[in-house]
């Protein structure tokens, strides 16, 4: 048993150059857990609140010094001296201290940084790999499996100033190991780079490391490029690689219609569903994420009824890693898969609770990063610890993205050697 001895927090930078919070939890036996919290661009309205300072004289108002102070002055005061083994209890204490539904008082970013750091410190104290400790917390029995990566190689939407309407165009390799999938993902990404150069297409780089096409008049240009990149990588569709899309439809929905500016289309719900079905029919798309507005539950029902037996219908903004919202969506047969982002809900315990609900209801699990990331590799361990089906961590480049993929390589190697610690 090791109690919490010290908690300290600081302001660091994320991959967009914006401030975020990093927290250290130190136990009495010297075990150190360090966790930093990412930030999204297309954040849903149902997510827990990310506390920002709003001071225009510092970091354009995006500073997180208030969150840092909440950790060091409020959270630390009640957690120091507590047993780090009791993750759920400690998370509930922080939730109670905040006292709001969306964690707006202390900030979900402040609370989550402590929550994750506690888990990391306790795993180290017990001599366990983090993924194994998370599996223990989750109550998982049996062996482990590696998640399939979804590589965001073409960025659109808010990740690239809406150069394309659809936010993420992902390549999904389908090999038998993570190591092979990573190599195939890099091969597709390289083929895409060559295609872009051959065609002299104007590009920039999106938030998640993928290419962002400029001056295009159709989202199909991106889909055609990915298809060709897969073909040039000597893969056979649909056997070796597939395509996944994060539509992020709430970002271009005005409460009544979907405004696809690149396509020059204004669509109602039925027309939007028809447009999406046309994409699925034309391309080897295996997953549609946030295909409709986050509050259009009837539309989600229709979409899932039409496509749910063929592909993944994935809720992100619709669910916001919230177990109650997930229960509502599944009761309405609106989804067959869910995104999991710890910072949407604000504690590790609530994240695990949502994953439990999802698994009990037969949903596929997609562990996801955010567009404003850090070098923290927690989600790599989370994906393995809960037997997630997929993981999203961006393109196979840039340090904040490759950190996650490289950590998964290490975990797979550890598992292949049959090494698991005994607590």
N, C-alpha and C positions, 0 to 999 in steps of 0.2 A: 504494500500500500504506500503510495506517495501522494502527499498533499501539495496543493498549489502554494508555492513560496513567493512567486513574483509574477506580475503581469506588466508588460510595458508595450507601448504602441508608438508608431511613427507614421509620418506621411511620406509615401514614396511615389514614383511615377509608374503609370501603366503604359501599354504599348502605343497609346495615342498621345503620350506626353502629358496626360492629365493626372492630377493627384489621385491616389487611392490610399487605403489604410493597410498597414502591416502590423501584426501583433505577435509578440513573443510571450509564451507561457512557460515558466520555469518551475519545475517541481523540486521538492526537498531533496530528492536523490540526484539532482543536477540535470535531469532530462529536460531538453529544450524543444518545444514545439513552436514553429514559426509559420504563420499563414498570412497571405495577402488576398485581397478580395478584388475580383474583376468588375467591370462595368459594361452594361449593354448600351447600344445606340438605339435600337428599336425596342424600347421597353414597353411592356404591356401595362395597362391601367390597373391590373389586379396584382401587380408585384408589390412586395414589401418595399418600404421607402429607403432609398439610398440618401443618407444625410450629407448635404453639401453646405459650405459656409455662406455662400452668396455674397462674399466680399469682393467687389470688383477690383480692388487694389491688389489682390493676391490670386494668381492663377485664374484670372477672368471669372472670379466667383465660384470656381470649381474646387476650391480647397476643401480638405476634410479634417481640418484641425479640431472642429467641434466633435467629430466622431472620435478622434484620438483622445480628446479630453474626457469624453464620456467613458472610454475604456479605462483610462488611468485614474480618473477621479471618482467614478461611480461604480462601474462593473468590478474593478479590482478590489474595491473595498468590501464587497460582499462575497467574492469568490476566493480570496486568499485564505488559506487554511482549510479549504474544502478538498475532499478526496476526488482526485481526477478520474477515478474509475467510473463515477456515476454521471456519465455524459448526459443522459436524459434529464436527470434531476438538475444539473447545473444549467442546462439550456432553459429549463422551465423557470429557474430562478431569474435568469436574464429577461425572459419574456415577461415575467411578472413585474420586474423592476421597470421595464418600459411601460407596460400597462395599456398599450394601444394595439389596435387590430393589425396595423401595418408597420409597426415598429418605428413610427415617425419620431418618437421622443429621443431615443438613444441612437437610432439609425440601424437599419438592417446590416449595413456594412460594418458598423462597430461590433454588433453582436456576433455576426458570422465570423469575423476575424478571430474572436476569442474562442468561439465554439470549435472551429477547425483546429486552432492551435492547441486546445486542450486534448483533442483526439490524437494529434501528432505526438504530443509530449507523453501521453499515456502509452501509446504504442511503443515508443522508444523505451519507456520505463519497464514495460513487460518483455522487451526484447523481441517484439514481433514486427514483421514488415507491416507497413501501414494498411495495405490491402487486406491482410489477414486479420488485423485488429478490427477493421471496418466490417468484415464478414462476421466477426464475433459479435459486434454490436448489433448487426442486422439480424443475427440469429440464423445465418446461413449454414447449412449442413452440406457435406460432400466436397467434391473437388471444385476447381475453378475453370472458367473458360475466358478466352480473350475476346474483347469486343471487336466488331468490324468497324474500321474507320470510314467516315464520310468526309472526304477532302473537299473543302470549299475552294475550288480552283478558279472560279469566275465570280467576282463580287458585284452585286448590284444594290438597288435600294438605298437605304440609309448608310450602308457600308461603303458607298462610292458616290455620294451626292446624286443618287437616283439616275446614274448613267443607264441603268436598265430598271424596269419595273420590279422584276423578281429579284429578291435580295441575295439568294445563295444558289449557285449552280454547282452541285457536288458530284464528284466521281466516287463510286463505291466499288472498289475491287472485291472480288469474291474468291480469294484463294483459301487455302486450308490453315494458314497460320498468320499471326499478326506481322511477323517479319516479312513474309511474302507479300502481304497486302500493302505494307509500307513501300516496298520496292516497286510494286505495280503502280501505286499512287504517284510516286516520283516519276516513273516512266511516262505516265499519262500527262503529268504536269509539264514535263520536258517536251513531249510531243506537242502540247498546246502552245508552249513558247515558240517552237519552230514554226507552227502554223501562223501564229500572229506575225512573226517576222516575215514569213513568205508573202503574206497578204498585205504587209505594211499597214496593219491596223493601228489606229491611234489608241493608246492605252495609258492608264495610270495603274497604281497599285491600291487595292482596297484595304480596309481596316484589318481584314483577316488574312492578308498575305497573298490573296489571289489576284489575278489580273482584273482590271475594270475597263471594259470597252467604252470608248467615247464615240459620240456622234453616230449612234446606231438608230435605226428606225424599226427594229423588231427584236423582241427577246429570243426569237428563233435563231438569230445569228449566233447567240451564245450556245444554244443547244446543238446547233449544227457543228460548231467548233468542237465541243466536247465529244460528240459522236465521232467526228473525224479523228480527233486525238486518240480515242480509244481504238479505232480501226488501225491507225498508224502504229499503235503500240502492239500490233499483232494479236489483238484479243478478238474473240468471237462473241458478239452480242447474241443472246444475253448471258452466256456462260461465264465469262471472265470478269466483266465489269458492268456496272449499271449507273444510272443517273438518279440523283435525289435533288429535290428542290425545296428551298425555304421561300415560300411566296411572300410571307410577311404582309398579308393582304390588308391588315388593319391600317397599315401605313398609307394606303391609297384609297381607303373607304371613307366616305363623308357622312355616313349614317344612313345612306340610301343607295348610293351607286359606287361602283368600283371604277376609279379613274386610272386607266392604263395609259399614261402620257406617252410613253415610247411607242406603244402600239396605236396611239391616237384612237383609243376605244373608251367608251363609257358604257359599262355593263351593269345590269341588275343581277340579282342573285342567280337566277336561272341561266342567264347568259354567261356569267362567270364560271359556273359549274360546267357548262358546255365547252367553254374555251379550255378549261383545265383537262376535261376528258379528251379533247382533241389532241392536247400535248401528250397525254399518256398513251393514246393510240398511235401517235406518230413516232415517239421516242421510247427507248427502254427505260422508263421512269419507274422506280420501285418505291418511291416515297414522296409524299406531298406534305409539307409542314406548313402550318398556318395558312392554309389555302383560302380561307374565308375569314371574315372579321371575327375578332375574339368574342363578341357577344351574339353572333348570328347562329344560335344553337340549332335552329330549324334547318339552316343551310348546311351545317355540318352533318346533320342527320341524313339529309338527302345525298350529300357527297359520299358519306360512308356507305350508305345503302347501295350506291351505284358502283363504287370502286373498292370498297373495303375488303372484298374477297379476292382482290387482285394485287393491291399494293398497300403500303403503310399510309394511313391517314393520321398524321401526327399533330397532336395539340401542344402548342408552346404558350403563346399569349392566352389561349383559351384556358389553359390549366394553371400556369404560373407556379408550378411545383407546389400546388396547394391541394391537399388531400380531399377537402370538401368539394372543390371545383372539379377535381378528377372524378369523384364519385357521381356528381351530377352529370358530367359528360358521358360517363360509361352507362349510367342508368338510361340516358337518352340515346344510347347507341350512336354517339357522335364521333368516336375515335376508335382506333385499334392499337395506337401507340402514343407514347408521351415523351416529351422532352423533360429532362431533369436538370435544373440549374440551381445550385444551392443558394445563390444570392437572390433568387426570386422570392424565397421564403424566409431566409435569414438565420436558420440554425441547422446544424447537422441532424439533430433528432427529427425535426420536421421533414427534412429531406428524406431521411430513411423511412419515415412513416408514409410519405407519399409513394415511395417506391414499393413498399409493402402492399399498399392499396392497389397499385397498378398490377403487381404480379398476381395478387389474389383474383383480379378481374381479367387475367389473361392478356394484358397489354404488353407490347414490346417496349423495351426501355432504351432511350437514347440519352446518354449523358453528354452534356454540352458545356462548352466554354462560353465566353462572351467576346464581343468585338474589341473591347478594351481589356486586354489580358495582362497578366503578370507571368513571371517565370515559375510560379507555384505549380506543382504537379499533382495537387490533391485529386483532381477529377480523374486522373489516370488510375489511381488506387481505388477510388470510389467505383469506377466502372468495373474493375475486376472483382472488387469486394462484394458487389451485389449481383454479379453475373449479368451485367447489362448486355444487351444485344449489339448496340452500336455506340460509337463515340464520335463527337464532332469537336475538333480542335483547330480547324482552319486549314490553310494550305500547308503542304509539306515543306515549309520554309519559314524563316524568321524565328528568332530564339524563343519567344513566348509561345510559339506553336510547336516547334520541334522539341521543346522541353517535355511536352506531354507525350509526344510520340516516342521519343527516346526512352522515357521512363517506362513506357509500355513494353519496349524491347527488353529492358532489363527485367521487368516482371516476368515476361514470357520465358526468358532464359532461366530465371530462378525456378519457375514452375517446371520447366523441362528437366531440370536437374533434380527434381523431386524434393526440393528444400522447403520445408515449412518449420517454423519455430514452435516450440512448446512453451506456452506461457507459464 
